[in-house]
Amino acid sequence: MARKGAHSITEVENIGVSRVSLGPGPMYASMGLLRRIGQELREKGTYGALLTGALTYDELNALAQPKR
């Protein structure tokens, strides 16, 4: 399961692992981002954390399109 200190994908592939679970990690990361967004809004009144690295509307829609 992916977590801080876990081996890299290359390292686990080299010992024969074929599946890696992220477990609750993506949700924890999302909640951390929400906290940073809220802190910035409250303390500075700015939106940097919200916009940095965010998908555009078109990118999000492209993810939902069937592969051809």
C-alpha distance (Angstrom), angle and dihedral (degrees) to the residues before:
residue distance angle dihedral
M1 . . .
A2 3.79 . .
R3 3.79 112.9 .
K4 3.79 139.4 134.7
G5 3.79 108.5 -58.5
A6 3.81 94.4 19.2
H7 3.77 118.6 140.0
S8 3.80 118.1 -96.2
I9 3.80 121.4 -100.8
T10 3.81 89.9 -107.0
E11 3.81 91.3 52.9
V12 3.79 94.4 51.2
E13 3.82 92.4 43.1
N14 3.80 88.2 55.4
I15 3.82 90.7 58.6
G16 3.80 93.3 47.3
V17 3.80 104.2 -94.8
S18 3.81 110.5 148.4
R19 3.82 101.0 177.9
V20 3.79 130.7 46.3
S21 3.80 122.9 -170.6
L22 3.76 121.7 -148.0
G23 3.79 90.5 -162.8
P24 3.80 113.0 -174.8
G25 3.83 92.0 -23.7
P26 3.82 97.1 106.9
M27 3.81 90.8 50.9
Y28 3.81 91.6 48.6
A29 3.82 89.3 49.6
S30 3.81 91.0 48.8
M31 3.78 92.0 50.5
G32 3.80 90.2 49.2
L33 3.79 89.6 53.2
L34 3.81 91.1 49.5
R35 3.79 89.0 52.2
R36 3.83 91.7 50.4
I37 3.81 91.0 48.0
G38 3.81 91.2 51.3
Q39 3.79 93.4 46.4
E40 3.79 92.2 50.6
L41 3.80 92.7 47.5
R42 3.81 91.5 48.9
E43 3.81 97.7 42.4
K44 3.81 103.1 34.3
G45 3.79 106.9 12.2
T46 3.82 89.8 -129.6
Y47 3.82 134.7 122.4
G48 3.81 105.3 -141.7
A49 3.81 96.5 119.0
L50 3.80 90.7 48.4
L51 3.79 94.4 52.7
T52 3.81 102.7 35.9
G53 3.79 109.0 101.2
A54 3.80 94.0 -7.3
L55 3.79 119.0 148.2
T56 3.76 116.5 -113.0
Y57 3.80 119.5 -122.2
D58 3.83 89.9 -105.8
E59 3.83 92.7 49.7
L60 3.79 91.3 51.1
N61 3.81 91.7 49.2
A62 3.82 91.0 48.6
L63 3.81 89.7 56.6
A64 3.80 89.6 58.4
Q65 3.81 94.9 51.3
P66 3.81 118.0 102.4
K67 3.81 114.2 -108.6
R68 3.77 114.6 -109.9
